[in-house]
Amino acid sequence: MSRSTVERFARVAGHISWWVFVVATLFAGGINWWERHSTFAASFAHDVGWTMYTPLTTTGSGYVDVQWEPTYDYWWQSPGVYGLIAFIIVVVVAVIDAFVGGRIASGIVTVLVPVVVLGLFVLATPDAIEGVELPTILSMLLVLVAIAIREVWTRAVRPRPRWQ
């Protein structure tokens, strides 16, 4: 494959995976890849309620139901998984684009922009950072600023590829 073909593929894959990341993250309720209720690591089995038997000498029904926040039955049903995969693709494609483009300064910025955007998404996600919960309107503005940063960089500021 020629350099221009790889560069074209990287840019198209970057745009597609970027929007998959944005939509999946919004459907997941933000960046929840490491939350205590995230289903990425433990969703290979069905989520069922857990019951602990208590002796019949106690008053009440004889058992205790322990409830927790409902999660997805399987890992592939969680939009957060697709957000994580798409973000990894965005970063990998940015690295490929940086190397193939042959421009060091713009390549570094191309790789750093998704990381900065991820930071803004994390900041906008309620309880992603312990003790930080921004008002809804401020979270929305952070997400819009993050999208604007990435779009302005990729469509207006970043140098044009050699094949255009």
Secondary structure, 3 states (H helix, E strand, C coil): CCHHHHHHHHHHHHHHHHHHHHHHHHHHCCCCCCCCCCCCCCCCCCCCCEEEECCCCCCCCCEEEECCCCCCCCHHHCHHHHHHHHHHHHHHHHHHHHHHHCCHHHHHHHHHHHHHHHHHHHHHCCCCCCCCCCCHHHHHHHHHHHHHHHHHHHHHHCCCCCCC
